[in-house]
Amino acid sequence: MLPRAASADIGLLLEGTYPYVSGGVSSWVHDIIRAFPEYTFGLCFLGSKPDDYPKMSYPLPANVAHLEVHYLYDADPPSGPVRSVPGNRDAFERIALLHEQLRRPADAPLDNRLVRRVVDDLTDEHRLDEAQFLYSQEAWTFLTDQYRAYCSDPSFSDYFWSVRLMHRPLWQLARIAEQLIPMRLYHAVSTGYAGFLGALLRHRQGRPLLISEHGIYTKERKIELFQSQWIRDNRNLIEYDASHIGYFHEMWARFFEALGKMTYAAADDIVALYEGNRRRQIVDGAPPPKTHTIPNGVDLRRLAPLRRLRPASVPKVLCLIGRVVPIKDVKTFIRAMLTVVRAMPDAEAWIAGPESEDPSYAAECRELIDRLGLAGKVTLLGMQRIDELLPKIGVLVLSSISEALPLVILEAFAAGVPVVTTDVGACCELIHGSDADDAALGAAGRLVPIADPVALAHEALALLADDHAWRAAQAAGIARVERFYSQERMVGAYRALYTMLAGAPDRHMPDAGRAAGAASACPYAGTRPAAHG
């Protein structure tokens, strides 16, 4: 039985993550909830289909007062004959105006009055309900006009069904926003559908919206979309250019960019994990004065004692801890082990993480292990308790093609494990430091290019074969995490944010955003950074 309540203090809006999916973001959410026992939390989980989330991956803390679950791609097809319905011409004209605004450069502000009217339209059956989107002449006219003006793919049928598929969840989100229990603060842990739900709630309820992104949602969705096989590409042999994506891939990417821009416009505060992602948020449309950084932090009291459990000699074990999915590029790690075991025959690799998110990719990884003759040297362990794993390994490996500020790197540092990682996200500053004082602590491991198994193997071997280099990297990682990435530091920043935003009076969206450069007080590190982008 899911917990239910009439209201809660903090509303966490969660898409495809906690409490049903394991991973760094979910672990962060779990820690945040437990760090604030003085607040009650209401959780709204958005997933694709029930079969994708068979059970919870985390026990709910006692201060989770409410949990509701919604599946955005589990709607039944309409039964019975389909009939045309009248369409509201004014509402569709507002939709057209909004689309024109969304096509402008990312730093061009949205008209909040227009966005508010469109939000109201979505939840008023007399203005623009889902039936009008699906079955009205006005919708047909809008779609055909947009197709003629912008679509470069010859298939109108594919265009028609793509538009339907990507937009239908918006009406479900509008219905969720209407019935969700009252919260003092809405906190979305991404943009996308969860962030757009937050924007709907911000416009309708007048309560503050906090956005905190780990990775940049639009960037990660683009990577997934460009790798996907289910989106049609109808270019012929002459038109096809592998250096350019097909129209429908591009259309899906623009759709998520638009959701992100509307979410940023509605947010009261926007948090990134590090400065590089803050700048990316601004490029994607976040108003600079709303943005700042709060790095991840880890529980040193829990992790530091693991150092005493380590064996006297460094284990010749390389371990990737993470989801077995394409964005983690597990196959590059497997290929790297071919070089590692040739140079160090007693070395082995562990891959510790859930395989349920993309079973076909996990199967491909197993096939690759067999094909390379690495059976017995590379092992997929499934989910493991990280506290039991870290004392047994010599090097943590991340071969990802995209990361933000990986929590698992900080956990490894705290437990005394050096890291070899691809040069993505904040990994460079985690390994080498973010400024002169930080860099003076030394390198906590090694950086390698993405998709380069030979470089990954050589850098891992350089640590495992040189005890002095390994000990120096271990010391640097411990010093860095203890000085800059404690959980107390992170929780203190969010406590200040929660206090400020949850205690704010009701306030509906103004007609225009905060004036550019009008930086407000930041609860983390004193002040907000100057507006730039």
PEPE-V188434 format. One record per residue. N is the residue number from 0. RES is the residue in three letters. D_LAST is the distance of its C-alpha to the last C-alpha in whole Angstrom. Layout:
<<N,RES,D_LAST> <N,RES,D_LAST>>
//
This chain:
<<0,MET,47> <1,LEU,43> <2,PRO,43> <3,ARG,42> <4,ALA,42> <5,ALA,42> <6,SER,38> <7,ALA,36> <8,ASP,33> <9,ILE,30> <10,GLY,30> <11,LEU,28> <12,LEU,27> <13,LEU,28> <14,GLU,28> <15,GLY,30> <16,THR,30> <17,TYR,32> <18,PRO,35> <19,TYR,36> <20,VAL,34> <21,SER,34> <22,GLY,30> <23,GLY,28> <24,VAL,26> <25,SER,30> <26,SER,31> <27,TRP,28> <28,VAL,29> <29,HIS,32> <30,ASP,31> <31,ILE,29> <32,ILE,32> <33,ARG,35> <34,ALA,33> <35,PHE,33> <36,PRO,37> <37,GLU,37> <38,TYR,35> <39,THR,36> <40,PHE,34> <41,GLY,34> <42,LEU,33> <43,CYS,32> <44,PHE,32> <45,LEU,31> <46,GLY,33> <47,SER,34> <48,LYS,38> <49,PRO,40> <50,ASP,42> <51,ASP,38> <52,TYR,39> <53,PRO,42> <54,LYS,42> <55,MET,40> <56,SER,38> <57,TYR,38> <58,PRO,40> <59,LEU,39> <60,PRO,39> <61,ALA,41> <62,ASN,39> <63,VAL,38> <64,ALA,39> <65,HIS,38> <66,LEU,38> <67,GLU,37> <68,VAL,37> <69,HIS,36> <70,TYR,36> <71,LEU,34> <72,TYR,36> <73,ASP,40> <74,ALA,41> <75,ASP,44> <76,PRO,45> <77,PRO,46> <78,SER,50> <79,GLY,53> <80,PRO,52> <81,VAL,49> <82,ARG,49> <83,SER,47> <84,VAL,46> <85,PRO,45> <86,GLY,41> <87,ASN,39> <88,ARG,38> <89,ASP,36> <90,ALA,34> <91,PHE,33> <92,GLU,32> <93,ARG,30> <94,ILE,29> <95,ALA,28> <96,LEU,26> <97,LEU,24> <98,HIS,24> <99,GLU,23> <100,GLN,20> <101,LEU,19> <102,ARG,19> <103,ARG,17> <104,PRO,13> <105,ALA,11> <106,ASP,9> <107,ALA,13> <108,PRO,14> <109,LEU,17> <110,ASP,21> <111,ASN,22> <112,ARG,25> <113,LEU,25> <114,VAL,24> <115,ARG,27> <116,ARG,29> <117,VAL,29> <118,VAL,29> <119,ASP,32> <120,ASP,33> <121,LEU,33> <122,THR,35> <123,ASP,38> <124,GLU,40> <125,HIS,41> <126,ARG,38> <127,LEU,36> <128,ASP,38> <129,GLU,38> <130,ALA,41> <131,GLN,40> <132,PHE,37> <133,LEU,39> <134,TYR,42> <135,SER,42> <136,GLN,42> <137,GLU,39> <138,ALA,37> <139,TRP,39> <140,THR,38> <141,PHE,35> <142,LEU,35> <143,THR,37> <144,ASP,35> <145,GLN,31> <146,TYR,33> <147,ARG,35> <148,ALA,31> <149,TYR,29> <150,CYS,31> <151,SER,31> <152,ASP,34> <153,PRO,37> <154,SER,38> <155,PHE,38> <156,SER,40> <157,ASP,37> <158,TYR,34> <159,PHE,36> <160,TRP,37> <161,SER,33> <162,VAL,32> <163,ARG,34> <164,LEU,34> <165,MET,30> <166,HIS,30> <167,ARG,33> <168,PRO,32> <169,LEU,30> <170,TRP,33> <171,GLN,34> <172,LEU,31> <173,ALA,32> <174,ARG,36> <175,ILE,34> <176,ALA,32> <177,GLU,35> <178,GLN,38> <179,LEU,35> <180,ILE,37> <181,PRO,35> <182,MET,33> <183,ARG,31> <184,LEU,28> <185,TYR,26> <186,HIS,24> <187,ALA,23> <188,VAL,22> <189,SER,20> <190,THR,19> <191,GLY,22> <192,TYR,25> <193,ALA,25> <194,GLY,22> <195,PHE,23> <196,LEU,26> <197,GLY,24> <198,ALA,23> <199,LEU,27> <200,LEU,28> <201,ARG,25> <202,HIS,26> <203,ARG,30> <204,GLN,31> <205,GLY,28> <206,ARG,28> <207,PRO,24> <208,LEU,22> <209,LEU,20> <210,ILE,18> <211,SER,18> <212,GLU,17> <213,HIS,19> <214,GLY,18> <215,ILE,16> <216,TYR,18> <217,THR,17> <218,LYS,17> <219,GLU,21> <220,ARG,22> <221,LYS,21> <222,ILE,23> <223,GLU,26> <224,LEU,26> <225,PHE,26> <226,GLN,29> <227,SER,31> <228,GLN,34> <229,TRP,35> <230,ILE,33> <231,ARG,35> <232,ASP,34> <233,ASN,37> <234,ARG,36> <235,ASN,39> <236,LEU,40> <237,ILE,39> <238,GLU,36> <239,TYR,35> <240,ASP,32> <241,ALA,31> <242,SER,28> <243,HIS,27> <244,ILE,27> <245,GLY,29> <246,TYR,28> <247,PHE,29> <248,HIS,27> <249,GLU,24> <250,MET,25> <251,TRP,25> <252,ALA,22> <253,ARG,20> <254,PHE,23> <255,PHE,21> <256,GLU,17> <257,ALA,19> <258,LEU,20> <259,GLY,17> <260,LYS,15> <261,MET,18> <262,THR,18> <263,TYR,15> <264,ALA,16> <265,ALA,19> <266,ALA,18> <267,ASP,18> <268,ASP,17> <269,ILE,14> <270,VAL,15> <271,ALA,14> <272,LEU,16> <273,TYR,14> <274,GLU,11> <275,GLY,11> <276,ASN,11> <277,ARG,9> <278,ARG,6> <279,ARG,8> <280,GLN,9> <281,ILE,6> <282,VAL,7> <283,ASP,10> <284,GLY,10> <285,ALA,10> <286,PRO,9> <287,PRO,7> <288,PRO,11> <289,LYS,12> <290,THR,11> <291,HIS,12> <292,THR,14> <293,ILE,18> <294,PRO,20> <295,ASN,23> <296,GLY,26> <297,VAL,30> <298,ASP,33> <299,LEU,34> <300,ARG,38> <301,ARG,38> <302,LEU,37> <303,ALA,38> <304,PRO,42> <305,LEU,41> <306,ARG,41> <307,ARG,45> <308,LEU,46> <309,ARG,45> <310,PRO,48> <311,ALA,49> <312,SER,48> <313,VAL,44> <314,PRO,45> <315,LYS,44> <316,VAL,42> <317,LEU,39> <318,CYS,37> <319,LEU,34> <320,ILE,34> <321,GLY,32> <322,ARG,33> <323,VAL,34> <324,VAL,32> <325,PRO,31> <326,ILE,27> <327,LYS,29> <328,ASP,30> <329,VAL,34> <330,LYS,36> <331,THR,34> <332,PHE,35> <333,ILE,39> <334,ARG,39> <335,ALA,38> <336,MET,41> <337,LEU,43> <338,THR,42> <339,VAL,42> <340,VAL,46> <341,ARG,47> <342,ALA,46> <343,MET,47> <344,PRO,49> <345,ASP,49> <346,ALA,46> <347,GLU,45> <348,ALA,41> <349,TRP,41> <350,ILE,38> <351,ALA,38> <352,GLY,36> <353,PRO,37> <354,GLU,38> <355,SER,39> <356,GLU,35> <357,ASP,36> <358,PRO,40> <359,SER,40> <360,TYR,37> <361,ALA,39> <362,ALA,42> <363,GLU,41> <364,CYS,40> <365,ARG,44> <366,GLU,45> <367,LEU,43> <368,ILE,44> <369,ASP,48> <370,ARG,47> <371,LEU,46> <372,GLY,49> <373,LEU,47> <374,ALA,49> <375,GLY,50> <376,LYS,47> <377,VAL,44> <378,THR,44> <379,LEU,42> <380,LEU,43> <381,GLY,41> <382,MET,40> <383,GLN,41> <384,ARG,40> <385,ILE,38> <386,ASP,40> <387,GLU,43> <388,LEU,41> <389,LEU,39> <390,PRO,42> <391,LYS,44> <392,ILE,41> <393,GLY,40> <394,VAL,37> <395,LEU,34> <396,VAL,32> <397,LEU,29> <398,SER,29> <399,SER,26> <400,ILE,24> <401,SER,21> <402,GLU,21> <403,ALA,19> <404,LEU,20> <405,PRO,24> <406,LEU,26> <407,VAL,29> <408,ILE,28> <409,LEU,28> <410,GLU,31> <411,ALA,33> <412,PHE,32> <413,ALA,33> <414,ALA,36> <415,GLY,37> <416,VAL,36> <417,PRO,34> <418,VAL,31> <419,VAL,31> <420,THR,28> <421,THR,25> <422,ASP,22> <423,VAL,20> <424,GLY,17> <425,ALA,18> <426,CYS,21> <427,CYS,21> <428,GLU,20> <429,LEU,23> <430,ILE,25> <431,HIS,24> <432,GLY,23> <433,SER,19> <434,ASP,20> <435,ALA,23> <436,ASP,25> <437,ASP,24> <438,ALA,25> <439,ALA,28> <440,LEU,30> <441,GLY,30> <442,ALA,29> <443,ALA,30> <444,GLY,31> <445,ARG,30> <446,LEU,27> <447,VAL,28> <448,PRO,26> <449,ILE,26> <450,ALA,29> <451,ASP,31> <452,PRO,34> <453,VAL,36> <454,ALA,33> <455,LEU,33> <456,ALA,37> <457,HIS,37> <458,GLU,35> <459,ALA,36> <460,LEU,40> <461,ALA,39> <462,LEU,38> <463,LEU,41> <464,ALA,43> <465,ASP,43> <466,ASP,43> <467,HIS,42> <468,ALA,39> <469,TRP,38> <470,ARG,39> <471,ALA,37> <472,ALA,34> <473,GLN,36> <474,ALA,36> <475,ALA,32> <476,GLY,31> <477,ILE,33> <478,ALA,32> <479,ARG,28> <480,VAL,28> <481,GLU,31> <482,ARG,28> <483,PHE,25> <484,TYR,25> <485,SER,28> <486,GLN,29> <487,GLU,30> <488,ARG,26> <489,MET,25> <490,VAL,27> <491,GLY,27> <492,ALA,23> <493,TYR,24> <494,ARG,27> <495,ALA,25> <496,LEU,23> <497,TYR,26> <498,THR,28> <499,MET,26> <500,LEU,25> <501,ALA,29> <502,GLY,30> <503,ALA,28> <504,PRO,30> <505,ASP,30> <506,ARG,28> <507,HIS,27> <508,MET,24> <509,PRO,23> <510,ASP,23> <511,ALA,20> <512,GLY,17> <513,ARG,16> <514,ALA,15> <515,ALA,11> <516,GLY,11> <517,ALA,14> <518,ALA,14> <519,SER,17> <520,ALA,19> <521,CYS,18> <522,PRO,21> <523,TYR,20> <524,ALA,20> <525,GLY,20> <526,THR,17> <527,ARG,14> <528,PRO,11> <529,ALA,10> <530,ALA,7> <531,HIS,4> <532,GLY,0>>
//
